[in-house]
Amino acid sequence: MRDRQCAGFKFRRQHVVGPFIVDFFCASCSLGVEIDGETHLGRERADFKRQRFLETEGLKVLRFWNTEVYDDLEASSK
């Protein structure tokens, strides 16, 4: 997501939105991208509340598991 490699959109890492930090944030399209690891297992209710807050702030939130990101990166580097 560096250097506008994602369709020319600029993303910031670890962007603060209210009391939360979004893993990746694109201001021009009001998008938050969350990369969830094992620490999120069993925290579905808290994650849901967090996502609802972010959405009330005008963000569209996309969530991915770490394994989805890592597996795709490995596939694209071959």
C-alpha positions, 0 to 999 in steps of 0.5 A: 500500500506504499507509494500509491500502489493501490490504484493510485490511492494514498493510505496512512498506517495506524491512523487515529479515528476517535478512540481507535486506531485503524490499520490503514486509512485512505482519506480520499475515499473514507476507507479504513482497512483492518488486518486482524490477527489471532488476538481478534478471536473471541472479540467479535462483539468488541470488533462489531462495536468498533466497526459501528463507531468507525462507520458512524464517523463516515468510514467504510471498513474492510476487514481481512485476516492476517492469513489472507494478506500473507497468503496473497502476498506470497502468491503474488511474489512467485 
